[in-house]
Amino acid sequence: MPGNIFLLLSGEHPTLPYGEVRAILRSEGIEFVEIERDDQALIIAHQAGIEEALGSRAALVMEGGELLGRTGLSMESVIRTCSGIDWRFLEGRSFGVRATRVKRHWDGADLQRLEKAIGDAIPRSIGARVDLSGPEKWIRAVVSGGGVYIYSLNFRTDRGAFVRRRPKTRPYFHPGVLEPKISRVFVNLSAARPGDLFLDPFCGTGGFLIEAAMMRMYAVGIDLDLRMVKGAVKNTRFYGLDCGVVHGDGTRGIVRTADGIATDPPYGRGTSTGGEKVEDLIRGLARMARDTLKRRGRICFASPSEIAPSRIAQEEGLRVIEEHTMRVHKSLTRVIVVAESV
């Protein structure tokens, strides 16, 4: 167990957090070996740079750190496992213990009792002292379906930052735009990295551009609606970001080469498609991505499920990597497709 990294994932979507982790580590050139996954939990083999990459980029990873032990769903198992953990890394340091339950797993467990059991297992002979207000090291316990995961907290993502830059706080707002957290996921699924040219061919009010530029990518957006172009310029400048925003048809190859593409096409909302059928719009997007992306460059895009967007992407010469389903409301299920140039 020790030497592996435990990740606590967001429960907002069943598959996107796992895909985001894979995409970030791929883009950063970090080898990724999955040991095990559980409900909102992922264990991966330790590799230099993993925690820094996920801590600075991920939207759906909540926190992570070195896995110290895994117990069964009983206090006896917790006590037995904790007695076998090498706690010497806490020597002479202050520590605190906090436990979290995923959904309703081991619903009868008293989390305060669980915290106390872990704290009591740390030998007093090493000179560690309890401090719950500002300890040098937090010890975390997460209860999920497969047991209790005990780890040394090494990083937390700043999820509050996404709330602080929600769309309604920007100079230009338009209904229906994705929240920053999901925009960040789309950009990450494109596997673009700092310094890469990132393209959003249907950039709207600039949400994807903001997330990409904040991750130090060169972000370029295109939109058919001049009002959106002007709004995207205002919004990106509001955050002090230098992005390229172009008025035009994003499916026409205005940008010659891109390292990664992520976009949320309009799928026929209002007049934003210029009268084009949604299937033709997605086909044009896939064709543009095939011709624009560097070899093995990726595109992440959303589409209504009924037009079978993965099939369209394959027919236009892209290799589909993964697909995620997101129910928007009763009459719309959105499919998020990740595909790669070949």
Beta strands, then each sheet from edge to edge (+ up, - down):
strand 1: 4-9
strand 2: 34-38
strand 3: 41-45
strand 4: 61-71
strand 5: 94-101
strand 6: 129-130
strand 7: 137-144
strand 8: 147-156
strand 9: 197-200
strand 10: 218-223
strand 11: 244-247
strand 12: 258-263
strand 13: 293-304
strand 14: 319-329
strand 15: 332-340
sheet 1: 2+ 3- 1+ 4- 8+ 7- 5- 6-
sheet 2: 11+ 10+ 9+ 12+ 13+ 15- 14+
end
